[in-house]
Amino acid sequence: MISFALFFGLTVGSVCGKAAAEGKLVYVTVLFRHGDRSPITAYPTDPYQDNAWPQGFGQLTQEGMRQHFELGQFLRKRYKGFLNESYDRHEILVDSTNFDRTLMSAEANLAGLYPPSGQQVFKPDLKWQPIPVHAQPQSQDKFLSFPLGDCPRFIQLLDETEHTEDYINVTIKYQDFIHMLSNKTGLRNVTLESLWSIYDTLFCESRHNMSAPDWVTADVMQTLAKLHALNFQVMFGLYKQQEKSRLQGGVLLGEILKNLSKMAVSNSEQKLKLMMLSAHDSTVVALQSSMNVYNGKPPPYASCHMFELYMNDNSSASVLMFYRNDTSVEPYPLQLPGCSLQCPLEDFVRITKPSISDDRAKECQVPSDKRNKEVIVILSVSGCLLLLLIIILLTIICWQKELSNREGYQHVINEEVGEQS
């Protein structure tokens, strides 16, 4: 059995190495989750509230900083010879969600990826240099912060998911467990969807050696972890997964493939080599679900999904995907269902097309742009008519006033004429 496992591992390693060697690496996109953080919130009876954490809730910890610094060093080693040894603003673009923890994770990552050298050292005792990280306001983020809002159809799909037999059976099976959690935490109306916050709080506290209440046993944590993983399935899979993907993760996938296709055409001219995306576990799950490569396990801190674009001798392009969710081993390859490990770009685009919407607003069943334009036109016309009416009324008033003045002036003339005679 051990010999077979060793043979399998060597075979996979050989295949991956061979695949990576077939062609020239020209472009990479990496999506990673932020590093270790404090809990997002605390339940009412939790002894550890916001002031128990150095920077409060939802903030990157020093452990999280170290995780991403190490990931940056890993990327430096992996892409040695591909990326410039020193930072070049033309070869890397970094986007992040607009959260402290994702912005700081990207910065810590870049510190490991691009330690300053030569002319880039601006302070001899500081092995760091500022590198720009871009972010959109959360309300305008359409690619990285999932689940994306403003989609009535997606809300409807979630409601339909909660009425499936599988979901109802889970609810019935764990109703006593949920009732217990409500009593112990002081939270009202605990549901499968809200369980994540309880698990997240207890998980974060355990990682930082904070004592747990007596009711938090190993079995309780195991059950919470199982239900936490189920929540991701409810959100992005379990029921009508492809349609959910078209409204969620497929949006990001479409943007990534658009960039890959663009780079495949202009690879000899473009200088951009690395697109770095700093986001959340939900972002990674949404993306992987849209390609049907999600393994069902929530992404750990600083997990990283890599897309590598290769150009072959015949000018054809291919894509290799790797997922790093364990720092003790090399990233393992992800194979797109229906394609080879090193998937031709045109096949990658064709296979994933059903998960990418051409008109998300229409599929989300939000008011169409045409209707909005019609409303704007109606309001504009109404405004113009009102303005015209006001102008007409003012004109009439001015005309009557002028007529009145003329009549008074004529009377004075008549009097003067009378006096003269």
C-alpha positions in Angstrom: 0.0 0.0 0.0 2.8 2.4 0.9 4.6 1.5 -2.4 1.5 2.3 -4.3 1.0 5.6 -2.5 4.6 6.5 -3.2 4.3 5.6 -6.9 1.1 7.6 -7.2 2.7 10.6 -5.6 5.7 10.4 -7.9 3.5 10.0 -10.9 1.4 13.0 -10.0 4.5 15.0 -9.3 6.0 13.9 -12.7 2.8 14.8 -14.5 2.6 18.2 -12.9 6.2 19.0 -13.6 5.9 17.9 -17.2 2.7 19.9 -17.6 4.4 23.0 -16.2 7.3 22.4 -18.5 5.2 22.3 -21.6 5.3 25.9 -22.8 6.4 29.2 -21.4 4.8 30.7 -18.3 3.5 34.1 -19.3 0.9 35.2 -16.7 -0.4 34.2 -13.2 -3.5 35.0 -11.2 -3.5 34.2 -7.5 -6.5 34.4 -5.2 -6.0 34.0 -1.5 -7.9 34.2 1.7 -6.7 36.7 4.3 -4.6 35.4 7.3 -5.5 34.6 10.8 -7.9 37.1 12.4 -9.9 37.9 15.5 -13.6 36.8 15.5 -16.1 38.9 13.5 -18.3 39.2 16.6 -19.0 37.5 20.0 -22.1 35.9 21.3 -23.8 37.6 24.3 -22.5 35.2 27.0 -19.0 35.1 25.5 -16.4 36.3 28.1 -14.2 37.6 25.3 -15.7 40.7 23.8 -14.2 43.3 21.5 -11.7 44.6 24.0 -10.2 41.1 24.5 -8.5 41.5 21.1 -5.6 43.9 20.5 -7.3 45.6 17.5 -10.9 44.5 18.1 -13.1 42.2 16.1 -12.4 41.1 12.5 -8.8 42.3 12.4 -5.7 40.5 11.1 -3.5 39.1 13.9 0.3 38.9 14.0 -0.1 35.2 13.2 -2.1 36.2 10.1 0.7 38.6 9.1 3.3 35.9 9.5 1.1 33.5 7.4 1.0 35.9 4.5 4.6 37.0 4.7 5.4 33.2 4.4 3.0 32.9 1.4 4.8 35.9 -0.2 8.1 34.1 0.2 6.6 30.9 -1.2 5.4 32.9 -4.3 8.9 34.5 -4.6 10.5 31.0 -4.7 7.8 29.4 -7.0 8.1 32.2 -9.6 11.8 32.8 -9.4 13.1 33.6 -12.8 9.6 34.6 -14.0 9.0 37.6 -11.7 11.6 40.3 -11.5 13.8 40.0 -8.5 12.9 43.5 -7.4 9.5 45.2 -7.4 8.4 46.4 -10.9 5.1 48.3 -10.9 4.4 47.2 -14.4 4.5 43.4 -13.7 2.1 43.1 -10.7 -1.4 44.4 -9.9 -2.9 43.9 -6.5 -6.7 44.1 -5.8 -8.3 43.5 -2.5 -11.7 43.8 -0.8 -12.1 46.9 1.3 -11.5 45.3 4.7 -8.6 45.9 7.0 -7.7 42.2 7.2 -7.5 41.7 3.4 -5.7 44.9 2.8 -3.1 44.1 5.5 -2.8 40.5 4.3 -1.9 41.7 0.8 0.6 44.1 2.3 2.2 41.4 4.4 2.3 39.1 1.4 4.0 41.7 -0.7 6.6 42.2 2.0 7.6 38.6 1.6 7.4 38.6 -2.2 9.3 41.8 -2.8 11.9 42.5 -0.1 13.7 45.8 -1.1 17.2 45.6 -2.6 19.6 48.1 -4.2 18.0 51.4 -5.0 14.6 50.3 -3.5 16.0 50.4 0.0 14.9 53.7 1.4 15.8 53.0 5.0 18.8 50.6 5.6 17.4 49.0 8.8 13.9 48.4 7.2 13.5 45.4 5.0 10.2 46.6 3.5 8.9 48.9 0.8 5.5 50.3 0.1 3.6 48.6 -2.8 0.2 49.8 -3.9 -2.9 47.7 -3.1 -6.1 48.7 -4.8 -9.7 48.3 -3.4 -13.2 49.4 -4.3 -15.7 50.5 -1.7 -17.6 47.5 -0.5 -20.8 48.7 -2.1 -19.1 48.9 -5.5 -17.1 45.6 -5.3 -18.5 43.4 -8.0 -15.8 40.7 -8.2 -14.3 39.8 -4.8 -16.8 40.2 -1.9 -19.2 37.3 -2.0 -22.0 36.7 -1.9 -22.7 39.6 -4.2 -25.8 41.5 -3.3 -28.5 43.2 -5.4 -29.7 39.9 -6.8 -33.3 38.9 -6.0 -33.0 35.7 -8.0 -30.1 34.5 -5.8 -32.1 35.3 -2.6 -34.9 33.2 -4.1 -32.5 30.3 -4.9 -31.4 30.4 -1.2 -35.0 30.2 -0.1 -35.6 27.3 -2.5 -32.5 25.6 -1.1 -33.9 25.8 2.4 -37.0 24.0 1.2 -35.2 21.1 -0.3 -35.5 17.7 1.4 -31.8 17.5 2.3 -31.8 20.9 4.0 -35.0 20.1 5.9 -33.6 16.8 7.1 -30.5 18.5 8.4 -32.6 21.1 10.2 -34.6 18.3 11.9 -31.6 16.3 12.8 -29.8 19.1 14.5 -32.7 21.0 16.0 -31.9 19.9 19.6 -28.2 21.0 19.0 -29.4 24.3 17.7 -31.7 24.8 20.7 -28.8 24.0 23.0 -26.6 26.6 21.3 -29.3 29.2 21.7 -29.5 28.6 25.4 -25.8 28.6 26.0 -24.8 31.6 23.8 -27.8 33.8 24.7 -28.6 34.2 21.0 -32.2 34.2 19.8 -33.4 32.6 16.7 -30.3 30.6 16.0 -30.4 29.0 12.5 -28.1 26.9 10.3 -27.1 30.1 8.6 -26.2 32.0 11.8 -24.2 29.0 13.3 -21.1 30.2 11.4 -20.7 33.1 13.8 -20.7 30.9 16.8 -18.2 28.5 15.3 -16.1 31.3 14.0 -15.9 32.9 17.5 -15.0 29.6 19.2 -12.6 28.7 16.5 -10.7 32.0 16.7 -10.6 31.8 20.5 -9.2 28.3 20.5 -6.4 29.3 18.0 -5.4 31.9 20.5 -5.4 29.7 23.5 -8.5 31.3 25.1 -10.4 29.0 27.5 -13.6 27.7 26.2 -16.8 27.3 28.3 -17.5 23.9 29.7 -20.3 23.2 27.1 -17.8 23.6 24.2 -16.6 20.0 23.9 -14.7 18.4 21.0 -18.0 16.9 19.8 -19.7 20.4 19.8 -16.8 21.9 17.8 -16.8 19.0 15.3 -20.6 19.4 14.8 -20.2 23.2 14.4 -17.4 22.7 11.8 -19.6 20.3 9.9 -22.6 22.7 9.8 -20.3 25.6 9.0 -19.1 23.7 5.9 -22.7 22.9 5.0 -23.5 26.6 5.0 -21.0 27.1 2.1 -22.8 24.3 0.2 -26.1 25.9 0.8 -24.9 29.3 -0.5 -22.9 28.1 -3.5 -24.0 24.5 -4.2 -26.4 21.8 -3.0 -29.2 23.0 -5.2 -29.0 24.5 -8.7 -25.3 25.1 -8.3 -24.7 26.2 -11.8 -27.3 28.9 -11.7 -25.9 30.1 -8.4 -22.5 30.2 -10.0 -23.8 32.4 -12.8 -25.0 34.9 -10.2 -22.0 34.6 -7.9 -18.6 32.9 -8.4 -19.0 32.9 -12.2 -18.7 36.7 -12.1 -15.1 36.5 -10.8 -14.3 33.5 -13.0 -15.4 35.4 -16.1 -13.2 38.3 -15.2 -10.2 36.0 -14.6 -10.7 34.2 -17.9 -11.1 37.5 -19.7 -7.7 38.5 -18.4 -6.2 35.2 -19.3 -7.5 35.4 -22.8 -6.2 38.9 -23.2 -2.8 37.9 -22.0 -2.7 34.9 -24.3 -3.2 37.3 -27.3 -0.8 40.0 -26.2 1.7 38.1 -24.2 4.7 39.3 -26.2 3.7 43.0 -25.7 2.2 43.1 -22.2 4.4 43.6 -19.1 1.9 42.5 -16.5 2.8 39.1 -15.1 1.0 38.7 -11.8 -2.6 39.5 -10.7 -3.0 39.2 -7.0 -6.4 39.1 -5.4 -6.8 39.3 -1.6 -10.2 38.3 -0.4 -12.1 35.8 1.8 -13.0 32.1 2.3 -16.4 32.8 0.6 -14.6 34.2 -2.4 -12.4 31.1 -2.8 -15.5 28.8 -2.4 -17.6 30.8 -4.8 -14.8 30.7 -7.5 -14.1 27.0 -7.0 -17.7 26.0 -7.0 -18.2 27.8 -10.3 -15.6 25.4 -11.8 -16.9 22.4 -9.8 -13.5 21.9 -8.2 -14.4 22.8 -4.6 -13.5 20.0 -2.2 -16.2 20.8 0.4 -13.7 22.0 3.0 -13.8 25.7 4.0 -10.5 27.3 2.8 -8.0 27.8 5.7 -6.3 31.1 6.4 -3.9 32.2 3.7 -5.1 29.4 1.3 -4.2 30.3 -2.3 -5.7 29.3 -5.6 -3.3 29.8 -8.6 -4.1 30.1 -12.3 -1.0 29.7 -14.5 -1.1 30.6 -18.2 1.4 28.9 -20.5 2.1 29.7 -24.2 3.2 26.6 -26.3 5.5 26.5 -29.3 2.5 26.5 -31.7 1.2 29.7 -30.1 -1.6 27.9 -28.3 -2.4 28.8 -24.7 -3.1 26.4 -21.8 -4.0 26.8 -18.1 -2.8 25.0 -15.0 -4.5 25.4 -11.6 -3.0 24.7 -8.2 -4.4 25.0 -4.7 -2.3 25.7 -1.7 -4.2 25.0 1.5 -1.4 23.3 3.6 2.0 24.9 4.1 3.6 21.5 4.9 3.2 20.2 1.3 3.4 21.5 -2.2 0.3 22.9 -3.8 -1.8 20.2 -5.3 -3.1 20.5 -8.9 -6.7 21.1 -9.6 -8.2 19.5 -12.8 -11.1 21.2 -14.4 -13.8 18.5 -15.0 -13.9 17.5 -18.6 -10.4 18.7 -19.4 -6.8 17.6 -19.1 -4.6 18.8 -16.2 -3.0 21.3 -18.5 -6.2 22.5 -20.0 -6.1 24.3 -23.4 -7.4 27.8 -22.8 -10.1 27.6 -25.5 -11.4 24.4 -23.8 -11.2 26.0 -20.4 -13.4 28.9 -21.7 -15.8 26.5 -23.4 -16.3 24.2 -20.4 -16.8 27.0 -17.9 -19.1 29.1 -20.2 -22.3 27.6 -18.6 -21.2 29.0 -15.3 -20.7 32.6 -16.5 -23.6 34.9 -17.2 -23.7 37.2 -20.2 -26.3 39.4 -18.5 -26.2 39.0 -14.7 -28.6 41.9 -14.1 -31.2 40.2 -16.2 -30.7 36.8 -14.6 -30.8 38.4 -11.2 -34.2 39.8 -12.2 -33.3 43.4 -11.2 -34.9 46.3 -12.9 -33.5 46.6 -16.4 -31.5 49.5 -17.6 -34.1 50.1 -20.2 -36.8 50.6 -17.6 -34.5 52.9 -15.6 -33.8 54.9 -18.8 -37.6 55.2 -19.4 -38.1 56.5 -15.9 -35.3 59.1 -16.5 -36.8 60.2 -19.8 -40.3 60.5 -18.3 -38.9 62.6 -15.4 -36.9 64.7 -17.7 -39.9 65.4 -20.0 -42.1 66.2 -17.0 -39.4 68.6 -15.7 -39.2 70.3 -19.0 -42.9 70.7 -19.3 -43.1 72.1 -15.7 -40.3 74.6 -16.6 -42.1 75.6 -19.7 -45.3 76.1 -17.8 -43.5 78.3 -15.3 -42.0 80.4 -18.1 -45.4 80.8 -19.7 -47.0 81.9 -16.4 -44.1 84.4 -15.8 -44.5 85.7 -19.3 -48.3 86.3 -18.8 -47.7 88.0 -15.5 -45.0 90.3 -17.0 -47.2 91.1 -20.0 -50.2 92.0 -17.8 -47.9 94.2 -15.6 -46.5 95.9 -18.7 -50.0 96.5 -20.1 -51.1 98.0 -16.8 -48.1 100.4 -16.8 -49.0 101.5 -20.4 -52.6 102.3 -19.5 -51.4 104.5 -16.5 -48.9 106.3 -18.7 -51.6 107.2 -21.4 -53.8 108.7 -18.7 -51.0 111.1 -17.6 -50.5 112.2 -21.2 -54.2 112.9 -21.6 -54.2 115.1 -18.5 -51.2 117.0 -19.8 -52.9 117.5 -23.1 -56.0 118.8 -21.4 -54.0 121.3 -19.4 -52.3 122.5 -22.5 -55.6 123.2 -24.2 
